[in-house]
Amino acid sequence: MNPKVDKFLIDGCMRCKYGGTPQCKVHNWTAELLMLRAIVNDSGLTEDLKWGFPCYTLNNKNVLIIYAFKEFCGISFFKGALLKDTKKILEKQGENTQSTRALKFTNLSEVEKLQKTLNAYIKEAIEIETAGKKVVVEKKPEPMPEELLTAFAENTKLKKAFYALTPGRQRGYILYFSEPKKSETRVSRIIKYTEKILDGIGFYDEYHNRKKNS
């Protein structure tokens, strides 16, 4: 039992102007947070306070965190994507979330009902961390600018040459072509570098060559 978490339950997370006041959102969920804390502490994880909320670690590695918002409180597993989630109760906390998975509560009875399930999920999360398993994060490709897609439609050789480049060289060009706010500027950049792409030269290859010869 970490005294920092005791203070959190009294004062709140102190992340907004209501910290330390009765209006703090933490006080909306005192009973639920106390029960979640008791459940997690039974697992043997080390209790700490990070980002203003109770965080539980194993060998200094984050395993899960208990949080409170205005509309709900909950528990979030840092490597939740690796959990089997046999009850299908975990949620992504955002569209682009790849690793963490969360479970929300809006009243104490929900926590009580899922106590055994939480014990099992926490145990599995500890086993995952003990085994050193990691979530494989997929790198999403950069969005292709419309002007480049138009250039591909007009010049199939350019399209073929572009996709023959390494992924890193493709990304370099996409970032450079997407940078300007004006469409005509994006078009002029594509025209300027068309021959380089056809020759299999990356944008940063050209950039480093210019730097080298300057």
C-alpha positions, 0 to 999 in steps of 0.5 A: 500500500503506497501512501501516494495512492492514499493521498490520491484517494483524498486529494484526487489526481491533481491534473486539473483545477479541481484537484484537492477539492470536493469537485475532483472527479476521483471523488465520484468513484471512491468506493469503486477505486478502493475495491479495484485497489484492493483487488490489484494489491492482492496480486502482489504487484508493486503499487505506485502513482504515475500520471496522477493515477495508481499504477502497478508494476512488476520489476519496474515494468508497468502492468496496469493502471487504475483511472478515474474520469468524470463519467466512469472509472476503470482499469487499463492493462498496458499489454492488454492486446496480449490478454485472451479476454475470454469474457470479451470485456476489454476495449481500446481506449482510442481508434489508433490504440494498439497495446493497451486495453481498458475496462470501464465501470460506472458503479460498484456492483459492476466491479463486484460482479467482475472480481473473479474475472479481474483476478484472472486477467491480472494474473494473466497480465503478470504472466505476460510481463514475466515472460517478457512478451511484447506487443507488435506495433504495426506502423501505419503507412503515411496517407498518400497525397491526392496529387501523387495518386493523380501523377501515378494515373497519368504516368504508370512508369512513375507509379511502378518506379515509386513502388519499387523504392524501399518503404523508407524511400517511399515514406520520405517522398510522401512526407515531402510531397504532403508538406505544403498546404497548397496543392500547386506546390505539392504538384510542383514538388512531384514534377521536380522529383519525378526523374529521381524516382524513375532513377530509383533515387530516394528524396533523402539520398538526393538531400544527403548528396546535396549536403555532401557536395555543398 
